[in-house]
Amino acid sequence: VQLQASGGGLVQPGGSLRLSCAASGSILSIPGMGWYRQAPGKQRELVATISRNGQNTMYADSVKGRFTISRDNAKIMVFLQMTGLKPEDTAVYYCTMVTSSQYWGQGTQVTVSS
């Protein structure tokens, strides 16, 4: 199983980015999916999760109202729409998938700076 994340980049404060993550390999059941991030010198933290059917989502307090997680089960993809970006959102963002094991993508860098 592999996860490929994309969509990171450099954006000014207040800007938007959309991260995508595609899963491939032997995936036998619809997985739980989510996003974490890790800023320099800090521990990896949970950003958002989405249930298997997409109806239940959870967000870290720091991103509520600004970020939206969604998924496409036909393609086994998860997305993170980020708006109102702040410098403190700067981090490497990792997608994750949980079936019988937990899998991680390679990370995509998001830098918020003027």
C-alpha positions in Angstrom: 0.0 0.0 0.0 1.3 3.4 -0.9 0.0 7.0 -0.3 1.0 9.8 -2.6 0.4 13.3 -1.3 0.5 16.4 -3.5 -0.6 20.1 -3.6 1.7 21.7 -1.1 3.6 24.9 -1.9 4.3 28.5 -0.8 1.4 30.7 -0.2 0.9 34.1 1.4 -1.0 34.5 4.7 -4.7 34.4 4.0 -4.3 32.3 1.0 -5.6 28.8 0.1 -4.2 25.4 -0.9 -5.8 22.1 -1.6 -3.9 19.0 -0.7 -4.6 15.6 -2.3 -3.6 12.1 -1.4 -4.1 9.0 -3.5 -3.9 5.5 -2.1 -2.8 2.5 -4.2 -2.0 -1.1 -3.7 -3.9 -4.0 -2.1 -6.7 -2.2 -0.2 -9.4 -4.7 0.7 -11.7 -2.4 2.6 -12.6 1.3 2.7 -10.1 2.8 5.1 -10.3 5.6 7.6 -8.3 8.6 6.4 -6.8 11.7 7.7 -4.1 14.4 7.7 -1.4 15.2 10.2 1.3 17.8 10.1 4.7 18.4 11.6 6.3 21.8 11.9 10.1 22.2 12.4 11.1 21.3 16.0 7.6 20.1 16.9 5.8 16.8 17.2 3.5 15.5 14.5 0.0 16.6 15.2 -3.4 15.5 14.0 -5.1 18.0 11.7 -8.3 16.3 10.5 -9.9 12.9 10.0 -12.8 11.6 8.0 -14.8 8.4 8.5 -15.1 5.6 6.0 -18.4 6.9 4.6 -17.3 10.5 4.7 -20.1 11.6 7.0 -18.1 12.2 10.1 -15.2 14.5 10.3 -12.9 15.8 13.1 -10.6 18.8 13.2 -7.9 20.1 15.4 -9.1 23.3 17.2 -6.4 25.3 15.4 -7.9 24.6 12.0 -11.6 24.5 12.6 -13.6 26.7 10.3 -10.6 27.1 7.9 -9.8 23.6 6.7 -12.1 21.0 5.2 -11.4 17.3 4.7 -13.2 15.3 2.1 -12.7 12.0 0.3 -13.5 10.1 -2.9 -14.0 6.4 -2.1 -14.1 5.4 -5.8 -10.6 6.6 -6.2 -9.5 6.1 -2.6 -8.4 9.6 -2.2 -8.5 12.1 0.6 -8.3 15.9 0.3 -7.6 18.9 2.5 -8.9 22.2 1.5 -7.1 24.9 3.4 -8.2 28.5 3.5 -7.3 31.5 5.6 -3.8 30.1 5.9 -1.5 31.5 8.7 2.2 31.3 9.1 1.7 28.9 12.0 0.2 26.4 9.5 3.6 26.0 7.9 4.6 22.3 8.2 5.0 19.1 6.3 1.6 17.6 5.8 1.1 13.9 5.9 -1.9 11.9 4.8 -2.7 8.7 6.6 -4.9 5.7 6.0 -6.0 3.1 8.5 -7.2 -0.4 7.7 -5.7 -3.3 9.6 -2.6 -1.2 9.7 -1.8 2.5 9.5 -0.1 3.8 6.4 1.6 7.2 5.8 2.3 9.3 2.8 5.6 10.9 2.1 4.5 14.4 3.1 4.1 17.6 1.2 5.5 20.9 2.4 3.2 23.8 3.1 4.8 27.2 3.7 2.8 30.2 4.6 4.9 33.4 4.3 4.8 36.9 2.9 
